Amino acid sequence: MPQEIERKFLIKGDFKKFAYKQERIVQGYLSSVSERIVRVRIRGEKGYLTIKGINNPSGVSRFEWEKEIPVKEAEDLMKLCEPGVIDKIRYEVKSGNHIIEVDEFYGENQGLIIAEIELNDENEAYDRPEWLGNEVTGDKRYYNDSLLKRPFSKW
């Protein structure tokens, strides 16, 4: 079963000058219950359907299955999603042997910036740039499906 292993952090400094790529992402949820998240995403010119399971106790890993779908199908599925969308720009920053994905949110989540680093193992070492702030791994408020229900602007 494929596993997503990632750590999440807030940002405390300028990361954009280190980014080598950026892309707009819009996503909605067909199901946002924590036991089975079903997400539809349009990332640039591509569509994706993703299913995620519940997080392990540490909040670092969970089942994840993702399939690229035609963008037209993603647009059609977005019409079936729960109310609201997540709108963000994703920046990619190389850090040692890893890529840090930094999401700058818009809409009702304007002002929130979260970094994620995917790992091969929960205990894998990684470089920590100075602009990486407090770790929020496992804090459900920062999960995208939670931000849909309780946006950052309402905290």
N, C-alpha and C positions, 0 to 999 in steps of 0.2 A: 504494500500500500504506500503510495507516494506521501512523503512528509514534508511540510514546510517548517523550517527551523529558522526563526528570525528574532532579532532583538530590536526594540524600538527606543528612540531617543527624541527628546526635544532638542531644539537648536538654540545655541547661545551666541552665535557669531556669524560672520559672512562666509557662506559656503558657495555662493553662486560663481565666484571667480574660479573655483576649482572644478565646476561642472563641465563635462565634455559633451553632454547631450541633454535635451529637454523635450518634453512631449506633453500635450494636453490629454487628460484622461477624464472621461465622464462615465459614471457607473450608477446602476440601479440594482435593486434587489428583488428577485422573485420570492425569496424567503430569507428573512433576517433573524430567525430563531437560532440561538447559539449552537444547538445540536446539529444543524444543517443549514449553512448559509449557501444560498444560490445567487450568484452575482452575474450580471451582464455588464460588460465593459466595452467601451469604444476607446481605443488607445491609438491616437493618430488616425491612420487609415485602416486599422484592423479591428475586428470584433473578437470578443472572447466570452466564453461561458465557463464559470468557475464554481466548483462545489467545495466547501470547506467544512470540516468536522469541528467538534468542540476542542478547545485547547487542553493540553495536559495541565497538571496542577501548577507548574512553574510559569505557564503562559507562553513558553518559548516555542513549542511545536504542536502541530496538529495535521490531520489528514488534509491534503489539498489535491484536487484534480482540476486541470484546466485544459480547454480545447479551443483552438482558434476557429472562429466561424466567420462567414462572410459578414462584412460590416452592415449590409442591408438587413440580414437576419438579426443582428444585434440591435439595430434601430427598431425593428418590429417587436422584438422581445422587450425593449425598454418601455413600450406602450403597455405591457402587462405588469410592470414592476409596481411594488409598493410606492406610495407617495414619496416624492422627494428624490433628489439625485446628489451624488457626490461629484463635485467639479474641482479639479486640481491640476496643477502643472507638476510633473515629475522630473526632477533633475537627477542625473546619474553622475556620481563622483567616484573616481578610482581611489582606493585607499589600501595600500599594500597589495595583497592578493585578492581583495574583495571589491565589490561595487556597493557603494552606499546609495540607496535610493532616497531622495529627499522630496517629500510632497508638500507643496505650498497650496493651501486650500483657499477656495473662493466661495461666494454665496454666503450662506448662513455660517460657514466655518472659516470665513475670512479672518486672517490673523494667526491661524494655527499652521505651524510648520513642524512636520515630524520626519525623522530619518529612520530608515529600516536597513538592517544589514542581514542578509541571508547567510546561514552557516550550514556546513555539512554535518555538524555535531553540536549539541548544546554547549559543550565545554571547549569548542574550538577557539583558539586565540585569534585576535584581530587587532589591527591598528585602530587607535581612537584619535581622530583629528581633534584639534583644540576647539573647534566650533560645535562639536557634539556635546550636548548638555546632559541633563538628568535622564537616566534610563526610566522608561515608562512601560517596559515589557510587562504584559500581564494586567495592566490597568485598562479595564474594558472601556473606559470613557474614550480612549484613543483609537478604538477599533472603528473602521470605516462604517460598519453597519450600526454601531452605537451613535456615531456622529450624525447619521441620517435621522435617528429618532430624537436625539438630544444634541443639537448643534452646539458648537463651541461658543457661538454668540449668546447662548442662553445659560451658560455656566455661571 
